[in-house]
Amino acid sequence: MIMMMMMILYHRYHQLYPILSPEDVKHYAYELLKGLAYAHSRGVIHRDLKPANVMIDHDRKALKIIDWASARFAGKKTNR
């Protein structure tokens, strides 16, 4: 019974937190930097970037930066 529970917990953990391949890490790092570059080009600084504020949809290979509540406008936007 304990072994069965351990297997279920292991499976659920890996559904929620899949192991990323090196290619996935590169892809998500690039997407994160693209998002920050866009915000910075518009004069917005996030100020609270941490893993809990980055959402990843593994099925769509999409990354979203969330929780902009403490973001600040840093100055003049550029035209990039």
N, CA, C and O of each residue as an XYZ file, in Angstrom:
320
protein
N       0.822     -1.195      0.000
C       0.000      0.000      0.000
C       0.870      1.266      0.000
O       0.604      2.204     -0.751
N       1.898      1.287      0.836
C       2.777      2.448      0.904
C       3.504      2.627     -0.423
O       3.669      3.748     -0.906
N       3.931      1.529     -0.999
C       4.629      1.601     -2.278
C       3.714      2.171     -3.367
O       4.156      2.953     -4.208
N       2.457      1.782     -3.347
C       1.491      2.296     -4.318
C       1.316      3.806     -4.145
O       1.274      4.533     -5.137
N       1.215      4.286     -2.920
C       1.081      5.720     -2.654
C       2.326      6.471     -3.117
O       2.217      7.560     -3.682
N       3.489      5.911     -2.886
C       4.734      6.542     -3.308
C       4.769      6.668     -4.838
O       5.198      7.693     -5.369
N       4.327      5.642     -5.530
C       4.317      5.676     -6.990
C       3.342      6.742     -7.499
O       3.646      7.458     -8.453
N       2.177      6.846     -6.866
C       1.190      7.854     -7.270
C       1.745      9.254     -7.029
O       1.635     10.120     -7.897
N       2.339      9.483     -5.862
C       2.912     10.790     -5.558
C       4.043     11.141     -6.516
O       4.149     12.284     -6.961
N       4.888     10.165     -6.836
C       5.983     10.377     -7.777
C       5.430     10.784     -9.143
O       5.922     11.726     -9.766
N       4.419     10.076     -9.594
C       3.816     10.365    -10.900
C       3.188     11.764    -10.911
O       3.370     12.514    -11.870
N       2.463     12.115     -9.866
C       1.829     13.437     -9.790
C       2.881     14.546     -9.736
O       2.718     15.593    -10.364
N       3.949     14.316     -8.991
C       5.014     15.313     -8.897
C       5.598     15.594    -10.277
O       5.808     16.752    -10.639
N       5.859     14.552    -11.041
C       6.462     14.732    -12.365
C       5.469     15.273    -13.391
O       5.879     15.811    -14.420
N       4.178     15.140    -13.127
C       3.199     15.801    -13.983
C       3.241     17.306    -13.729
O       3.190     18.100    -14.668
N       3.332     17.692    -12.469
C       3.364     19.104    -12.109
C       4.718     19.738    -12.397
O       4.782     20.889    -12.828
N       5.791     19.006    -12.165
C       7.145     19.529    -12.311
C       7.977     18.620    -13.205
O       8.841     17.888    -12.722
N       7.720     18.667    -14.503
C       8.485     17.792    -15.394
C       9.956     18.204    -15.448
O      10.300     19.370    -15.250
N      10.796     17.243    -15.716
C      12.223     17.507    -15.857
C      12.443     18.133    -17.234
O      11.992     17.603    -18.249
N      13.138     19.258    -17.250
C      13.366     19.969    -18.507
C      14.637     19.466    -19.188
O      15.662     19.238    -18.547
N      14.538     19.303    -20.494
C      15.720     18.940    -21.270
C      16.570     20.194    -21.451
O      16.071     21.302    -21.251
N      17.847     20.047    -21.826
C      18.671     21.232    -22.098
C      18.059     22.141    -23.172
O      18.177     23.364    -23.094
N      17.408     21.540    -24.172
C      16.753     22.336    -25.218
C      15.588     23.138    -24.647
O      15.381     24.290    -25.028
N      14.818     22.525    -23.722
C      13.709     23.236    -23.079
C      14.229     24.413    -22.257
O      13.653     25.500    -22.289
N      15.305     24.194    -21.530
C      15.877     25.263    -20.707
C      16.288     26.432    -21.597
O      16.016     27.587    -21.273
N      16.942     26.133    -22.718
C      17.351     27.192    -23.654
C      16.130     27.936    -24.200
O      16.116     29.165    -24.270
N      15.122     27.176    -24.579
C      13.912     27.776    -25.146
C      13.226     28.699    -24.136
O      12.889     29.837    -24.462
N      13.022     28.210    -22.915
C      12.321     29.015    -21.916
C      13.164     30.208    -21.457
O      12.616     31.272    -21.168
N      14.464     30.046    -21.388
C      15.336     31.177    -21.033
C      15.235     32.257    -22.116
O      15.161     33.447    -21.811
N      15.233     31.834    -23.370
C      15.103     32.777    -24.485
C      13.760     33.501    -24.433
O      13.699     34.717    -24.612
N      12.683     32.751    -24.188
C      11.354     33.352    -24.098
C      11.273     34.344    -22.937
O      10.674     35.412    -23.071
N      11.870     33.994    -21.808
C      11.883     34.891    -20.652
C      12.629     36.179    -20.981
O      12.156     37.272    -20.670
N      13.784     36.052    -21.602
C      14.570     37.229    -21.959
C      13.866     38.077    -23.010
O      13.952     39.304    -22.967
N      13.171     37.446    -23.954
C      12.392     38.197    -24.940
C      11.302     39.015    -24.252
O      11.095     40.182    -24.582
N      10.610     38.400    -23.299
C       9.549     39.099    -22.580
C      10.079     40.266    -21.775
O       9.475     41.338    -21.760
N      11.209     40.066    -21.102
C      11.809     41.156    -20.330
C      12.332     42.256    -21.243
O      12.202     43.438    -20.924
N      12.916     41.886    -22.359
C      13.411     42.894    -23.305
C      12.264     43.753    -23.823
O      12.408     44.966    -23.973
N      11.131     43.123    -24.095
C       9.977     43.889    -24.563
C       9.497     44.857    -23.478
O       9.260     46.033    -23.753
N       9.354     44.362    -22.252
C       8.905     45.227    -21.156
C       9.876     46.389    -20.961
O       9.457     47.535    -20.805
N      11.163     46.090    -20.972
C      12.170     47.137    -20.775
C      12.159     48.136    -21.929
O      12.384     49.328    -21.716
N      11.899     47.663    -23.148
C      11.843     48.582    -24.289
C      10.663     49.542    -24.171
O      10.669     50.620    -24.766
N       9.653     49.145    -23.401
C       8.497     50.004    -23.168
C       8.654     50.818    -21.881
O       7.747     51.552    -21.489
N       9.818     50.682    -21.225
C      10.096     51.451    -20.021
C       9.551     50.842    -18.748
O       9.436     51.535    -17.737
N       9.212     49.554    -18.769
C       8.630     48.885    -17.602
C       9.650     47.931    -16.990
O      10.267     47.130    -17.692
N       9.818     48.027    -15.670
C      10.706     47.135    -14.920
C       9.836     46.272    -14.003
O       9.033     46.807    -13.238
N       9.983     44.958    -14.070
C       9.136     44.031    -13.314
C       9.347     44.148    -11.801
O       8.369     44.265    -11.062
N      10.565     44.121    -11.332
C      10.973     44.284     -9.929
C      10.651     43.118     -8.997
O      11.000     43.183     -7.818
N      10.010     42.065     -9.467
C       9.724     40.915     -8.600
C       9.806     39.612     -9.393
O       8.974     38.720     -9.228
N      10.817     39.514    -10.253
C      10.954     38.320    -11.076
C      11.536     37.190    -10.241
O      12.614     37.320     -9.662
N      10.810     36.085    -10.188
C      11.223     34.885     -9.458
C      10.486     33.705    -10.083
O       9.533     33.914    -10.833
N      10.895     32.485     -9.800
C      10.244     31.323    -10.421
C       8.722     31.294    -10.233
O       8.000     30.863    -11.131
N       8.235     31.743     -9.089
C       6.788     31.720     -8.846
C       6.035     32.694     -9.748
O       4.817     32.584     -9.885
N       6.733     33.640    -10.362
C       6.089     34.617    -11.243
C       6.327     34.325    -12.716
O       6.172     35.199    -13.569
N       6.701     33.103    -12.998
C       6.873     32.656    -14.381
C       6.026     31.397    -14.565
O       6.227     30.388    -13.889
N       5.077     31.481    -15.492
C       4.200     30.346    -15.770
C       4.616     29.719    -17.092
O       4.872     30.416    -18.074
N       4.678     28.382    -17.102
C       5.087     27.660    -18.310
C       3.996     26.676    -18.701
O       3.517     25.892    -17.882
N       3.614     26.735    -19.968
C       2.695     25.757    -20.548
C       3.545     24.834    -21.414
O       3.911     25.184    -22.536
N       3.855     23.649    -20.880
C       4.754     22.735    -21.582
C       4.151     22.215    -22.881
O       4.878     21.963    -23.842
N       2.829     22.052    -22.922
C       2.191     21.543    -24.141
C       2.346     22.518    -25.301
O       2.544     22.102    -26.443
N       2.255     23.815    -25.011
C       2.361     24.841    -26.056
C       3.745     25.458    -26.141
O       3.997     26.304    -26.998
N       4.643     25.042    -25.260
C       5.998     25.610    -25.195
C       5.927     27.125    -25.006
O       6.701     27.873    -25.603
N       4.985     27.566    -24.165
C       4.761     28.999    -23.941
C       5.162     29.380    -22.528
O       5.015     28.593    -21.593
N       5.666     30.592    -22.383
C       6.065     31.125    -21.090
C       5.398     32.482    -20.898
O       5.368     33.295    -21.822
N       4.866     32.729    -19.713
C       4.241     34.013    -19.386
C       4.862     34.542    -18.101
O       5.063     33.796    -17.143
N       5.159     35.818    -18.091
C       5.626     36.494    -16.888
C       4.387     37.093    -16.226
O       3.633     37.829    -16.862
N       4.182     36.775    -14.949
C       2.977     37.233    -14.258
C       3.340     38.113    -13.062
O       4.516     38.320    -12.761
N       2.330     38.616    -12.398
C       2.421     39.434    -11.192
C       3.235     40.706    -11.422
O       4.361     40.843    -10.943
N       2.644     41.607    -12.151
C       3.272     42.886    -12.472
C       2.886     43.967    -11.456
O       3.060     45.156    -11.724
N       2.365     43.563    -10.295
C       1.869     44.519     -9.303
C       2.951     45.484     -8.805
O       2.661     46.653     -8.548
N       4.171     45.017     -8.669
C       5.236     45.902     -8.171
C       6.076     46.504     -9.300
O       7.115     47.115     -9.048
N       5.624     46.329    -10.542
C       6.361     46.889    -11.690
C       6.332     48.410    -11.638
O       5.396     49.012    -11.113
N       7.361     49.008    -12.187
C       7.467     50.469    -12.236
C       7.841     50.914    -13.641
O       8.512     50.197    -14.384
N       7.396     52.101    -13.981
C       7.779     52.722    -15.236
C       9.140     53.375    -15.005
O       9.298     54.187    -14.093
N      10.118     53.018    -15.832
C      11.494     53.453    -15.600
C      11.898     54.650    -16.434
O      12.963     55.222    -16.205
N      11.097     55.037    -17.375
C      11.482     56.185    -18.181
C      10.951     56.110    -19.585
O       9.988     55.401    -19.879
N      11.596     56.853    -20.436
C      11.173     56.984    -21.827
C      11.274     55.662    -22.573
O      12.289     54.969    -22.490
N      10.211     55.314    -23.306
C      10.233     54.084    -24.093
C      11.015     54.294    -25.378
O      11.113     55.408    -25.891
N      11.574     53.195    -25.891
C      12.313     53.260    -27.150
C      11.503     52.612    -28.247
O      10.581     51.846    -27.966
N      11.823     52.899    -29.463
C      11.110     52.311    -30.611
C      11.902     51.146    -31.180
O      12.632     51.311    -32.157
N      11.767     49.980    -30.584
C      12.426     48.775    -31.085
C      11.448     47.878    -31.739
O      11.819     46.809    -32.224
